[in-house]
């Protein structure tokens, strides 16, 4: 008779645990999409920096290089923009956008990566 009291407990446990498992599963997928978007943004910022920092480089050539990297990784970074600031001694590149999302109606987590450093130049001593 004691066996009868446990009857029906498996479906209740299933109903309580499955939403948690699904939340963890989809959270891992969304986190992976965000991580990929971060990597693409950093690669684009590094490419833009490397192109703009050379002695005959310009902000426009850096921006084109960064945009090309983003285009090559189609869909990994939504609404991306590449901003390049170049002075005689310093180059700074910022790439912004948002990660793709699996949640309908949500714009996705934002992504920002910045790379900066010195320009390549001749110095007379």
One Martini backbone bead per residue (centre of mass of N, CA, C, O) as a GRO file, in nm:
protein
  125
    1UNK     BB    1   0.053   0.065  -0.014
    2UNK     BB    2   0.306   0.263  -0.025
    3UNK     BB    3   0.329   0.283  -0.340
    4UNK     BB    4   0.075   0.473  -0.398
    5UNK     BB    5   0.194   0.755  -0.286
    6UNK     BB    6   0.412   0.787  -0.541
    7UNK     BB    7   0.206   0.846  -0.739
    8UNK     BB    8   0.293   1.113  -0.969
    9UNK     BB    9   0.584   1.240  -0.902
   10UNK     BB   10   0.736   1.253  -1.175
   11UNK     BB   11   0.575   1.480  -1.323
   12UNK     BB   12   0.636   1.699  -1.112
   13UNK     BB   13   0.943   1.697  -1.138
   14UNK     BB   14   0.947   1.757  -1.439
   15UNK     BB   15   0.803   2.039  -1.422
   16UNK     BB   16   1.031   2.165  -1.231
   17UNK     BB   17   1.306   2.098  -1.401
   18UNK     BB   18   1.284   2.172  -1.707
   19UNK     BB   19   1.298   2.486  -1.695
   20UNK     BB   20   1.586   2.494  -1.580
   21UNK     BB   21   1.727   2.341  -1.807
   22UNK     BB   22   1.640   2.534  -2.037
   23UNK     BB   23   1.767   2.790  -1.921
   24UNK     BB   24   2.055   2.687  -1.927
   25UNK     BB   25   2.074   2.613  -2.225
   26UNK     BB   26   1.997   2.901  -2.344
   27UNK     BB   27   2.218   3.051  -2.188
   28UNK     BB   28   2.457   2.919  -2.331
   29UNK     BB   29   2.384   3.010  -2.615
   30UNK     BB   30   2.379   3.318  -2.560
   31UNK     BB   31   2.669   3.333  -2.453
   32UNK     BB   32   2.801   3.237  -2.719
   33UNK     BB   33   2.702   3.471  -2.896
   34UNK     BB   34   2.839   3.695  -2.732
   35UNK     BB   35   3.131   3.589  -2.755
   36UNK     BB   36   3.146   3.603  -3.063
   37UNK     BB   37   3.093   3.908  -3.084
   38UNK     BB   38   3.342   3.993  -2.924
   39UNK     BB   39   3.551   3.866  -3.118
   40UNK     BB   40   3.470   4.025  -3.372
   41UNK     BB   41   3.511   4.309  -3.255
   42UNK     BB   42   3.813   4.271  -3.191
   43UNK     BB   43   3.907   4.199  -3.476
   44UNK     BB   44   3.811   4.465  -3.606
   45UNK     BB   45   3.977   4.658  -3.426
   46UNK     BB   46   4.256   4.539  -3.496
   47UNK     BB   47   4.241   4.582  -3.803
   48UNK     BB   48   4.198   4.888  -3.792
   49UNK     BB   49   4.452   4.957  -3.638
   50UNK     BB   50   4.665   4.827  -3.830
   51UNK     BB   51   4.578   5.012  -4.076
   52UNK     BB   52   4.600   5.307  -3.925
   53UNK     BB   53   4.907   5.302  -3.797
   54UNK     BB   54   5.047   5.345  -4.037
   55UNK     BB   55   5.215   5.594  -4.200
   56UNK     BB   56   4.985   5.571  -4.456
   57UNK     BB   57   4.745   5.583  -4.285
   58UNK     BB   58   4.388   5.588  -4.201
   59UNK     BB   59   4.075   5.615  -4.084
   60UNK     BB   60   3.937   5.504  -4.340
   61UNK     BB   61   4.105   5.240  -4.371
   62UNK     BB   62   4.033   5.127  -4.093
   63UNK     BB   63   3.727   5.119  -4.128
   64UNK     BB   64   3.730   4.925  -4.370
   65UNK     BB   65   3.871   4.687  -4.228
   66UNK     BB   66   3.660   4.647  -4.002
   67UNK     BB   67   3.412   4.605  -4.188
   68UNK     BB   68   3.523   4.352  -4.331
   69UNK     BB   69   3.529   4.166  -4.087
   70UNK     BB   70   3.228   4.180  -4.028
   71UNK     BB   71   3.134   4.076  -4.308
   72UNK     BB   72   3.285   3.793  -4.283
   73UNK     BB   73   3.087   3.753  -4.006
   74UNK     BB   74   2.799   3.708  -4.071
   75UNK     BB   75   2.579   3.781  -3.793
   76UNK     BB   76   2.769   3.820  -3.526
   77UNK     BB   77   2.713   4.148  -3.570
   78UNK     BB   78   2.485   4.381  -3.489
   79UNK     BB   79   2.492   4.706  -3.573
   80UNK     BB   80   2.770   4.789  -3.669
   81UNK     BB   81   3.046   5.005  -3.560
   82UNK     BB   82   3.325   5.208  -3.681
   83UNK     BB   83   3.569   5.390  -3.483
   84UNK     BB   84   3.820   5.630  -3.592
   85UNK     BB   85   4.113   5.767  -3.425
   86UNK     BB   86   4.362   5.997  -3.566
   87UNK     BB   87   4.684   6.085  -3.492
   88UNK     BB   88   5.019   6.137  -3.490
   89UNK     BB   89   5.044   5.922  -3.216
   90UNK     BB   90   4.734   5.808  -3.227
   91UNK     BB   91   4.513   5.515  -3.202
   92UNK     BB   92   4.148   5.471  -3.207
   93UNK     BB   93   3.923   5.188  -3.165
   94UNK     BB   94   3.561   5.142  -3.204
   95UNK     BB   95   3.336   4.868  -3.148
   96UNK     BB   96   2.986   4.837  -3.216
   97UNK     BB   97   2.702   4.636  -3.091
   98UNK     BB   98   2.515   4.325  -3.130
   99UNK     BB   99   2.401   4.038  -3.033
  100UNK     BB  100   2.258   3.775  -3.099
  101UNK     BB  101   1.926   3.627  -3.060
  102UNK     BB  102   1.673   3.391  -2.918
  103UNK     BB  103   1.490   3.635  -2.841
  104UNK     BB  104   1.210   3.765  -2.920
  105UNK     BB  105   1.237   4.127  -2.929
  106UNK     BB  106   1.537   4.126  -2.864
  107UNK     BB  107   1.843   4.303  -2.924
  108UNK     BB  108   2.057   4.230  -2.739
  109UNK     BB  109   2.364   4.237  -2.638
  110UNK     BB  110   2.608   4.448  -2.593
  111UNK     BB  111   2.902   4.557  -2.790
  112UNK     BB  112   3.246   4.651  -2.685
  113UNK     BB  113   3.550   4.752  -2.859
  114UNK     BB  114   3.895   4.854  -2.776
  115UNK     BB  115   4.169   4.995  -2.969
  116UNK     BB  116   4.501   5.116  -2.874
  117UNK     BB  117   4.777   5.324  -3.005
  118UNK     BB  118   5.044   5.375  -3.177
  119UNK     BB  119   5.205   5.512  -3.432
  120UNK     BB  120   5.369   5.503  -3.724
  121UNK     BB  121   5.702   5.658  -3.718
  122UNK     BB  122   5.935   5.895  -3.783
  123UNK     BB  123   6.249   5.951  -3.604
  124UNK     BB  124   6.465   6.201  -3.534
  125UNK     BB  125   6.807   6.199  -3.379
   0.00000   0.00000   0.00000
